[in-house]
Amino acid sequence: MSVKNGKILTIFLVDDDPMFLKSLEIDFLNQNLYNIETFLNGEDCLSNLHHHPDFIILDYLLDGIHANSMNGIEVLDKILAYNPTIPVIILSAQDKIEVAVNCMHHKAADYIVKSETSFLRINQIILSICKQQKMEKIIKWYMDRL
């Protein structure tokens, strides 16, 4: 986790729906805790991974702007190949169990169906992952000293 510009976390938001992306960005910015970077496609997200995001919220389809854009699973795989420790939460309008299972098979941190409660669920997942990572850091610190 990093602190940049007085903010606790850097989060990348990736969605090909500009209205949904802007609404999600506003929700995060209103909390005044996060550095937010937004991307309308996976390719732009990938080219900015050197900014070291703490979390990535990624749309599943990503086909709204360019039909030949990478889909969310392809982007997820490339993100994790670049840095397997970045938690990637997949967002989608798809409410099929097969889609969720596929995302988890590709090592997504979680899968959320887009709805009125998406932002609340994302925050709960981020908090849970932060708690988990803190515990792992404490255990590693302790074990290194034995």
C-alpha positions as CSV (number, residue, x, y, z in Angstrom):
1,M,0.0,0.0,0.0
2,S,1.3,3.5,-0.7
3,V,0.6,7.0,0.3
4,K,0.7,9.5,-2.5
5,N,-0.4,13.1,-2.3
6,G,-1.7,12.5,1.2
7,K,-4.1,9.7,-0.2
8,I,-4.0,6.2,1.2
9,L,-4.4,4.1,-2.0
10,T,-4.1,4.4,-5.7
11,I,-6.9,2.8,-7.6
12,F,-7.2,2.3,-11.4
13,L,-10.8,2.2,-12.7
14,V,-11.2,0.6,-16.1
15,D,-14.5,0.6,-17.9
16,D,-15.6,1.3,-21.5
17,D,-18.8,3.0,-20.4
18,P,-17.8,6.6,-19.8
19,M,-20.9,7.4,-17.7
20,F,-20.4,4.5,-15.4
21,L,-16.7,5.2,-15.2
22,K,-17.3,8.8,-14.2
23,S,-19.9,7.9,-11.6
24,L,-17.5,5.4,-10.0
25,E,-14.7,7.9,-10.1
26,I,-16.9,10.5,-8.3
27,D,-17.9,8.0,-5.7
28,F,-14.2,7.2,-4.9
29,L,-13.1,10.9,-5.0
30,N,-15.8,11.9,-2.6
31,Q,-14.2,9.7,0.0
32,N,-11.0,11.7,-0.3
33,L,-8.9,8.6,0.5
34,Y,-7.8,7.5,-3.0
35,N,-5.7,8.6,-5.9
36,I,-7.8,7.6,-8.9
37,E,-6.8,7.0,-12.5
38,T,-9.4,6.2,-15.0
39,F,-9.1,4.3,-18.3
40,L,-11.7,3.6,-21.1
41,N,-9.8,0.5,-22.2
42,G,-7.4,-2.2,-20.9
43,E,-4.6,-1.2,-23.2
44,D,-4.3,2.2,-21.5
45,C,-4.5,0.7,-18.1
46,L,-1.7,-1.7,-18.9
47,S,0.6,1.1,-20.3
48,N,0.2,2.9,-16.9
49,L,0.9,0.0,-14.5
50,H,4.3,1.7,-13.7
51,H,2.2,4.1,-11.6
52,H,1.9,1.2,-9.1
53,P,-1.8,0.9,-8.4
54,D,-2.9,-0.7,-5.2
55,F,-6.1,-2.0,-6.7
56,I,-7.6,-2.2,-10.1
57,I,-11.4,-2.2,-10.8
58,L,-11.8,-3.8,-14.2
59,D,-14.8,-4.2,-16.5
60,Y,-15.3,-7.7,-17.8
61,L,-16.2,-7.0,-21.5
62,L,-14.4,-3.8,-22.5
63,D,-15.9,-3.8,-26.0
64,G,-18.0,-0.7,-26.0
65,I,-15.5,1.7,-27.7
66,H,-13.4,-0.6,-29.9
67,A,-14.7,-4.0,-30.9
68,N,-11.1,-5.3,-31.2
69,S,-10.0,-4.1,-27.7
70,M,-8.8,-6.7,-25.2
71,N,-11.5,-8.0,-22.9
72,G,-11.3,-7.9,-19.1
73,I,-9.9,-11.4,-18.8
74,E,-7.1,-10.7,-21.2
75,V,-6.3,-7.5,-19.4
76,L,-6.5,-9.3,-16.0
77,D,-4.0,-11.9,-17.2
78,K,-1.6,-9.2,-18.4
79,I,-1.9,-7.2,-15.1
80,L,-1.1,-10.3,-13.0
81,A,1.8,-11.3,-15.3
82,Y,3.2,-7.8,-14.7
83,N,2.6,-7.9,-10.9
84,P,0.7,-10.8,-9.4
85,T,0.2,-8.9,-6.1
86,I,-2.2,-6.3,-7.5
87,P,-5.7,-7.1,-6.5
88,V,-8.0,-6.9,-9.5
89,I,-11.8,-6.7,-8.9
90,I,-13.9,-7.5,-12.0
91,L,-17.1,-5.6,-12.5
92,S,-19.7,-6.7,-15.1
93,A,-23.3,-6.5,-16.1
94,Q,-23.1,-10.2,-16.6
95,D,-24.8,-12.0,-13.8
96,K,-24.0,-15.5,-15.0
97,I,-22.2,-17.9,-12.6
98,E,-19.9,-19.1,-15.4
99,V,-18.6,-15.6,-15.9
100,A,-17.8,-15.2,-12.2
101,V,-16.1,-18.6,-12.1
102,N,-14.0,-17.8,-15.1
103,C,-12.9,-14.5,-13.5
104,M,-11.9,-16.3,-10.3
105,H,-10.2,-19.0,-12.3
106,H,-8.0,-16.3,-13.8
107,K,-7.2,-15.1,-10.3
108,A,-9.4,-12.0,-9.9
109,A,-9.6,-10.9,-6.3
110,D,-13.4,-10.8,-6.6
111,Y,-16.3,-10.4,-9.0
112,I,-19.1,-7.9,-8.7
113,V,-22.3,-7.6,-10.8
114,K,-22.9,-3.9,-11.7
115,S,-25.8,-2.6,-9.7
116,E,-26.8,0.3,-7.3
117,T,-24.7,-1.4,-4.6
118,S,-21.5,-2.0,-6.7
119,F,-19.6,0.9,-5.0
120,L,-20.5,-0.4,-1.5
121,R,-19.4,-3.9,-2.4
122,I,-16.1,-2.6,-3.9
123,N,-15.3,-0.7,-0.7
124,Q,-16.1,-3.8,1.4
125,I,-13.7,-5.9,-0.8
126,I,-11.0,-3.3,-0.7
127,L,-11.2,-3.1,3.1
128,S,-11.1,-6.9,3.4
129,I,-8.1,-7.2,1.2
130,C,-6.3,-4.4,3.1
131,K,-6.9,-6.2,6.3
132,Q,-5.7,-9.5,4.8
133,Q,-2.5,-7.9,3.4
134,K,-1.8,-6.2,6.7
135,M,-2.0,-9.5,8.5
136,E,0.3,-11.1,6.0
137,K,2.9,-8.3,6.4
138,I,2.7,-8.7,10.2
139,I,3.3,-12.4,10.0
140,K,6.1,-12.0,7.5
141,W,7.7,-9.3,9.8
142,Y,7.5,-11.7,12.8
143,M,8.8,-14.8,10.9
144,D,11.7,-12.8,9.5
145,R,12.8,-12.1,13.1
146,L,12.7,-15.8,14.3
